[in-house]
Amino acid sequence: MTESAAMTPDTSISGRTQVVGLIGWPVGHSVSPPMHNSAFVALGLDWRYVPLLVSPAPAERIGEAVRGLAALGLRGANVTVPHKQAVMPFLDQLTPAAQAIGAVNTIRVETNGELHGDNTDARGFIADLRDHGVDPAGQQALVIGAGGSARAVVYGLAEAGAASVTVLNRTESRAASLANDLSPHFPGCTIAAQAFPRALAAAAGNAELIVNCTSLGMTPDVDAMPWDAALPFRNDQVVYDLVYNPPVTRLLAKARADGATAIGGKGMLVWQGALAFAWWTGVEPPIDVMKAAIGMAAADRRT
């Protein structure tokens, strides 16, 4: 690129450009900006998606940032770690999913300036399962982890009609809290909590769908695995890892080697983003364009 080209402003951005973004700490690693911006360009929408770096300290900074969305004329924002729960007190309205899950990953600024919060992680996870030909209705699921991602996954599975969900976590009381919080919302789904790894073998024997909601196996700790290496998967099981960096974790590699169906978490990232995109713009996004952008961005970052 020549020096003159580098200094040429992007004239496609004007005073009418609508802005959304990503609130988090850090956000420099995120592939959401290229994913959303590629979709905006493909549809000819005068919108842009930008990173919004918000420090968790001092604590009042997150409230200032959330209130600033409306003040600055933004149309909304995604929210990522560590702010998914911290933003909630500053929102005017929450969807039932956000209330039950106890976390917000998408904010929309209404025309009257009100801030509405949703959680698209649960529906994004289910959409990606179905995109891979997996219907959780009537299935027995095993979820490893009890953090915010696990709460969204359990909510999604129960809402989609799973027969049962067993939550395993090293701190069993945290898994029990998740089960107790979500069970009243889904009387048709048995949600149980047990200790990891003590109950792993027994729970795995009954599971048709296994979901890792921990960060074990994520770059740079790629040798970690939330599973007993001596415990085989069955060829009729589906193993889903929310980790998408690397694209094939050690858990997924073992699942494939044992003959199980293995699915990485990149698709969930696309679908939860697509749901947010539609909520902000009122337009259905081009999923294939978003998937391609994620692939390109991941390759650029050597994931």
C-alpha positions in Angstrom: 0.0 0.0 0.0 1.3 3.4 -0.9 1.7 6.2 1.6 -1.1 8.2 -0.1 -3.4 5.3 -0.1 -2.8 4.6 3.6 -3.7 8.3 4.3 -6.9 8.2 2.3 -10.0 8.2 4.6 -12.7 5.6 4.3 -15.3 7.7 2.6 -17.9 4.9 3.0 -18.3 6.0 6.6 -20.5 9.1 6.9 -22.5 11.0 9.4 -25.4 8.6 8.6 -23.4 5.4 9.4 -25.0 3.3 12.1 -22.6 1.9 14.7 -22.7 -1.2 16.9 -19.8 -2.8 18.7 -18.3 -5.2 21.2 -17.9 -4.4 24.9 -15.3 -6.5 26.6 -11.8 -6.8 28.2 -9.9 -7.7 26.1 -11.4 -7.4 22.6 -8.4 -7.3 20.4 -8.6 -11.0 19.7 -12.2 -11.0 18.6 -13.3 -12.1 15.1 -16.7 -10.4 15.6 -15.8 -7.1 13.8 -14.8 -8.8 10.5 -17.8 -11.1 10.8 -20.4 -8.4 11.2 -18.7 -5.9 8.9 -18.5 -8.4 6.1 -22.3 -9.0 6.5 -23.0 -5.3 6.5 -21.1 -4.8 3.2 -22.7 -7.9 1.6 -26.2 -6.4 2.3 -25.2 -2.8 1.4 -26.1 -1.6 4.9 -24.5 1.6 6.1 -23.5 0.1 9.4 -20.2 -0.6 11.1 -19.1 -2.8 14.0 -16.3 -1.7 16.2 -14.4 -3.0 19.3 -15.2 -1.2 22.5 -12.5 -1.9 25.1 -14.0 -1.4 28.6 -11.9 -2.0 31.7 -13.5 -3.9 34.6 -11.8 -1.5 37.0 -12.9 0.9 38.4 -16.3 -0.9 38.7 -18.3 2.2 37.7 -16.6 2.2 34.3 -19.0 -0.5 32.9 -22.1 1.5 33.9 -20.6 4.6 32.2 -19.9 2.6 29.0 -23.4 1.0 28.9 -25.2 4.3 29.4 -22.9 5.9 26.8 -24.3 3.7 24.1 -27.5 5.7 23.9 -25.7 9.0 24.5 -23.3 8.4 21.6 -26.0 7.3 19.2 -24.9 3.7 18.9 -27.6 1.2 17.9 -26.4 -1.6 20.2 -23.5 -3.8 21.3 -22.4 -7.3 21.9 -21.0 -8.0 25.4 -18.3 -10.5 26.1 -16.2 -11.5 29.1 -15.9 -10.3 31.8 -19.0 -8.0 31.5 -22.0 -10.3 30.6 -23.4 -10.1 34.1 -22.0 -6.6 35.1 -24.0 -4.8 32.4 -27.4 -6.1 33.6 -28.1 -3.5 36.3 -27.8 -0.7 33.8 -30.4 -2.1 31.3 -34.0 -1.0 31.2 -35.4 -4.4 30.1 -34.3 -8.0 29.8 -35.6 -10.8 27.6 -36.8 -13.9 29.4 -33.7 -15.8 28.2 -31.4 -13.2 29.6 -33.2 -13.2 32.9 -33.1 -16.9 33.3 -29.5 -17.4 32.1 -28.4 -14.5 34.3 -26.2 -12.9 31.6 -26.5 -10.6 28.6 -24.5 -10.8 25.4 -26.5 -8.4 23.3 -27.8 -4.9 23.9 -30.1 -3.0 21.7 -30.7 0.8 21.9 -34.3 1.5 21.3 -35.6 4.6 19.5 -36.6 6.1 22.9 -33.1 5.6 24.3 -34.0 2.6 26.4 -31.4 -0.2 26.6 -32.8 -3.8 26.1 -30.7 -6.8 26.9 -30.8 -10.3 25.4 -28.8 -13.5 25.4 -28.4 -15.0 22.0 -25.9 -17.7 23.1 -28.5 -20.3 23.9 -30.4 -20.0 20.5 -27.0 -19.7 18.7 -25.9 -22.9 20.2 -29.1 -24.8 19.2 -29.0 -23.2 15.7 -25.5 -24.5 15.2 -26.5 -28.0 16.4 -29.3 -28.1 13.9 -27.1 -26.7 11.2 -25.0 -29.9 11.8 -28.1 -32.1 11.6 -28.4 -32.6 15.4 -31.8 -32.2 17.0 -31.5 -32.2 20.9 -35.2 -32.9 21.4 -35.7 -36.0 23.5 -32.0 -36.5 24.0 -30.0 -37.0 27.2 -27.2 -34.4 27.3 -24.1 -34.0 29.4 -22.7 -30.5 30.0 -19.2 -30.0 31.4 -18.8 -26.7 33.3 -21.2 -24.4 35.2 -20.2 -20.9 34.1 -22.0 -18.4 32.0 -21.6 -20.4 28.8 -22.9 -23.5 30.5 -26.0 -21.7 31.7 -26.8 -20.6 28.2 -26.2 -24.1 26.8 -28.4 -25.8 29.4 -31.1 -23.2 28.8 -30.9 -23.8 25.1 -31.0 -27.6 25.4 -34.0 -27.5 27.8 -35.9 -25.0 25.7 -35.2 -27.2 22.6 -36.8 -30.2 24.3 -33.9 -32.2 25.7 -35.2 -35.0 28.0 -32.4 -34.5 30.5 -29.3 -32.4 31.1 -26.6 -33.5 33.6 -24.2 -30.7 34.6 -20.7 -31.7 35.8 -18.4 -29.3 37.5 -15.4 -29.5 39.8 -17.3 -27.3 42.3 -20.5 -29.4 42.5 -22.3 -26.6 44.4 -22.0 -24.3 41.4 -23.5 -27.0 39.1 -26.3 -27.4 41.6 -27.0 -23.7 41.6 -27.3 -23.8 37.8 -29.6 -26.7 38.0 -31.8 -25.1 40.7 -32.0 -21.8 38.8 -33.1 -23.3 35.5 -35.2 -26.3 36.5 -38.3 -24.2 37.4 -38.3 -22.8 33.8 -38.4 -26.3 32.2 -40.4 -28.8 34.2 -40.3 -31.2 31.2 -36.5 -31.5 31.3 -34.6 -33.2 34.2 -31.6 -31.0 35.1 -29.2 -32.6 37.5 -25.8 -31.7 39.0 -22.9 -33.9 39.8 -19.2 -33.6 40.5 -16.5 -33.6 37.9 -14.5 -35.8 37.3 -16.0 -38.3 39.9 -19.3 -38.7 38.1 -17.9 -38.5 34.5 -17.8 -42.2 33.6 -21.4 -42.8 34.8 -22.8 -39.7 33.2 -21.0 -40.3 29.9 -22.5 -43.8 29.6 -26.1 -42.3 29.4 -25.3 -39.3 27.3 -26.2 -38.9 23.6 -24.9 -35.3 23.4 -21.8 -34.1 25.3 -20.9 -30.4 25.5 -17.7 -28.8 26.8 -18.4 -25.4 28.3 -15.1 -24.9 30.0 -12.0 -23.2 28.5 -9.9 -26.4 28.8 -8.1 -27.0 25.6 -8.1 -23.4 24.4 -5.0 -21.8 23.0 -2.4 -21.7 24.5 -3.2 -24.7 26.8 -4.0 -27.0 23.9 -3.0 -30.1 25.7 -5.6 -29.8 28.3 -8.8 -31.8 28.0 -12.0 -31.9 30.1 -12.2 -35.6 29.8 -10.6 -38.8 30.9 -8.3 -39.9 28.1 -9.0 -43.6 29.0 -12.7 -43.1 28.7 -13.9 -43.8 25.1 -16.6 -42.1 23.2 -19.2 -44.1 21.4 -19.9 -43.7 17.7 -23.5 -42.8 18.4 -22.5 -39.8 20.5 -22.2 -36.1 19.5 -19.4 -34.2 21.1 -19.6 -30.4 21.0 -16.7 -28.1 22.2 -17.5 -24.4 22.6 -13.8 -23.8 22.3 -13.0 -22.7 18.7 -9.3 -21.8 19.1 -7.8 -24.2 18.0 -10.5 -25.3 15.6 -9.9 -29.0 16.6 -9.2 -29.3 20.3 -7.7 -32.4 21.9 -11.3 -33.3 23.0 -12.6 -33.2 19.5 -9.6 -35.1 18.1 -10.3 -37.9 20.6 -14.0 -37.9 19.8 -13.3 -38.2 16.0 -10.7 -41.0 16.7 -13.3 -42.9 18.7 -15.9 -42.5 15.9 -18.1 -39.9 17.6 -19.5 -36.9 15.8 -17.3 -33.9 16.7 -18.4 -30.2 16.4 -16.3 -27.1 17.2 -17.6 -23.9 18.6 -17.0 -21.6 15.7 -20.5 -22.1 14.4 -22.1 -21.0 17.6 -20.1 -17.8 17.4 -21.6 -17.2 13.9 -25.2 -18.0 14.9 -25.2 -16.0 18.1 -23.8 -13.1 16.1 -26.4 -13.6 13.4 -29.2 -13.4 15.9 -27.8 -10.2 17.3 -27.4 -8.8 13.8 -31.1 -9.4 13.0 -32.2 -7.9 16.3 -30.3 -4.7 15.7 -31.0 -4.2 12.0 -34.3 -6.0 11.4 -32.6 -7.7 8.5 -31.7 -11.4 8.2 -27.9 -11.7 7.9 -26.0 -13.7 5.2 -24.8 -16.7 7.2 -22.4 -17.9 4.6 -20.7 -14.6 4.4 -20.3 -14.5 8.2 -18.9 -18.0 8.2 -16.4 -17.2 5.5 -15.3 -14.0 7.4 -14.8 -16.1 10.6 -12.7 -18.6 8.6 -10.6 -15.8 7.1 -10.1 -14.0 10.4 -9.2 -17.2 12.2 -6.6 -18.0 9.5 -5.2 -14.5 9.9 -4.8 -15.1 13.6 -3.3 -18.6 13.1 -5.9 -20.3 15.2 
